[in-house]
Amino acid sequence: MIALGGVMGAGYFVGSSAALSLGGPAVLISYSVTGTFVFLVNMMMRDLARKVPGRASFLQQIRYALGDRIGFVAGWAYWLTWVTVIAIEVIAVATMLTPFIPLPYAALELIVLAAMTGLNLLSVRGYGEFEYWFAAIKVFAIAGFIALGCWALGTQDVPVHDNLFAHGGLVPHGWLALLAVIPTILFSMGGSEISTVAAVESDNTEQNIVRATRTIAFRILGLYLTSVTLILCLVPWSDVTSGQSPFLLVLHRLHVPFADLFMTIVILTAALSSLNSGIYVTSRILHELARDGDAPRLFLPVDPDSHLPRRAILGSVLSSVGVAVMAVLSPSVIFALLVSLTGAFMVFNNMLLIVGRLKLVPERPLTSYAALLLSACILVAMIMQPETRSQIEVGSVAIIVILLVASVRQRLRKAQNNRP
């Protein structure tokens, strides 16, 4: 449930509008291709979990397969991605709460972040239980939406044919538009790798990773494709406005009472879930980096009773506060730069997983080659669009810089070890 909920953030409920409004009805092809890529990446993690000894998150899998230097780059890229996501989600939650709670915007941000940080400082069990219920709310909401949509199609006179074909056809903006929306869809599906980080703290790490990665992609495909198909059947795709939830549009057309309140609760839950997962995963990754000598040893200690890396939790949260401050002080430069890095880093780490599997599991290369081919398609799609092209450019420079830092650290470490 946690792994499934991790891939259904606010981007799923709101961000899908951008894909629908650009891709039209044939956007289902884009969702299918992206879902297949997510499925293949999950297969990479599953196979690596069987090959890598001990309790290993997906970043440890990359380190084991490709070496310490690449592990350094992957770890810091992933940590920086989620530190930025935490700041984005805090801003989103505060924005949604402002109409209901008469407090200054900054105060709401601090209260929300303090509450979620406190939850993660209590126990691993606290994180798991809250995340389970966050995920359950999202899954039940989607299941309810699917049931409602099927009921509407079966009992009401819905002009399905007109909704699909009477507003420019299946591919109103051309086939290239279907390629262009793939990055947006991919980013909304991100987060399945969190299950490998959480599984490290479980009793049966390998089995839990294999179980989560085996089932999550099928569930993603089922939930995403079914819900998007229903949206396209129930309302004209041309009525979908980028930045506004298409789920809410359908609920309004079906005259569902309290639809706005319902979607606000669901989107708020999705944002809190992403925030909760972000605090959890950044702290564990920072602790992992410290354990491998790639981060200050300040973040290495764990509490003897709860086994929580409290210093790593606080370090990651304070870093996210810094990112949120940049959203105010330098929204168009520093904050925009950090946000741009997240997309490129996500694709980069996925490609590292694929290359790692090719190295450790060479006897079955076809799935890895298929995943690499889809990765190339995603990169082409990102390069085609000015917004995401800048992500590739900035991300490539950042990866090179982190790689240079890793190389310098490796040489310094070797020099220290060779001293008499």
Secondary structure as the mmCIF struct_conf table of DSSP 4:
data_model
#
loop_
_struct_conf.conf_type_id
_struct_conf.id
_struct_conf.beg_label_comp_id
_struct_conf.beg_label_asym_id
_struct_conf.beg_label_seq_id
_struct_conf.end_label_comp_id
_struct_conf.end_label_asym_id
_struct_conf.end_label_seq_id
HELX_RH_AL_P HELX_RH_AL_P1 ILE A 2 GLY A 6
TURN_TY1_P TURN_TY1_P1 VAL A 7 VAL A 7
HELX_RH_AL_P HELX_RH_AL_P2 ALA A 10 ALA A 10
HELX_RH_PI_P HELX_RH_PI_P1 GLY A 11 GLY A 15
HELX_RH_AL_P HELX_RH_AL_P3 SER A 16 GLY A 23
HELX_RH_3T_P HELX_RH_3T_P1 GLY A 24 ALA A 26
HELX_RH_AL_P HELX_RH_AL_P4 VAL A 27 LYS A 51
BEND BEND1 VAL A 52 VAL A 52
BEND BEND2 GLY A 54 ARG A 55
HELX_RH_AL_P HELX_RH_AL_P5 PHE A 58 LEU A 66
HELX_RH_AL_P HELX_RH_AL_P6 ASP A 68 LEU A 97
TURN_TY1_P TURN_TY1_P2 THR A 98 PHE A 100
BEND BEND3 ILE A 101 ILE A 101
BEND BEND4 LEU A 103 LEU A 103
HELX_RH_AL_P HELX_RH_AL_P7 TYR A 105 LEU A 122
HELX_RH_AL_P HELX_RH_AL_P8 VAL A 124 THR A 155
BEND BEND5 GLN A 156 GLN A 156
HELX_RH_AL_P HELX_RH_AL_P9 VAL A 160 PHE A 165
TURN_TY1_P TURN_TY1_P3 ALA A 166 GLY A 168
BEND BEND6 LEU A 170 VAL A 171
TURN_TY1_P TURN_TY1_P4 PRO A 172 HIS A 173
HELX_RH_AL_P HELX_RH_AL_P10 TRP A 175 ALA A 180
TURN_TY1_P TURN_TY1_P5 VAL A 181 VAL A 181
HELX_RH_AL_P HELX_RH_AL_P11 ILE A 182 SER A 188
TURN_TY1_P TURN_TY1_P6 MET A 189 GLU A 193
HELX_RH_AL_P HELX_RH_AL_P12 ILE A 194 ALA A 199
TURN_TY1_P TURN_TY1_P7 VAL A 200 GLU A 201
BEND BEND7 SER A 202 ASN A 204
HELX_RH_AL_P HELX_RH_AL_P13 THR A 205 LEU A 234
BEND BEND8 VAL A 235 VAL A 235
HELX_RH_3T_P HELX_RH_3T_P2 TRP A 237 ASP A 239
TURN_TY1_P TURN_TY1_P8 SER A 242 GLY A 243
BEND BEND9 GLN A 244 GLN A 244
HELX_RH_AL_P HELX_RH_AL_P14 PRO A 246 ARG A 253
TURN_TY1_P TURN_TY1_P9 LEU A 254 HIS A 255
TURN_TY1_P TURN_TY1_P10 PRO A 257 PHE A 258
HELX_RH_AL_P HELX_RH_AL_P15 ALA A 259 ARG A 291
TURN_TY1_P TURN_TY1_P11 ASP A 292 GLY A 293
BEND BEND10 ASP A 294 ALA A 295
HELX_RH_3T_P HELX_RH_3T_P3 ARG A 297 PHE A 299
TURN_TY1_P TURN_TY1_P12 PRO A 304 SER A 306
HELX_RH_AL_P HELX_RH_AL_P16 ARG A 310 LEU A 329
BEND BEND11 SER A 330 SER A 330
TURN_TY1_P TURN_TY1_P13 PRO A 331 VAL A 333
HELX_RH_AL_P HELX_RH_AL_P17 ILE A 334 LEU A 360
TURN_TY1_P TURN_TY1_P14 PRO A 362 GLU A 363
HELX_RH_AL_P HELX_RH_AL_P18 LEU A 366 MET A 384
BEND BEND12 GLN A 385 GLN A 385
HELX_RH_AL_P HELX_RH_AL_P19 PRO A 386 ASN A 417
TURN_TY1_P TURN_TY1_P15 ASN A 418 ASN A 418
#
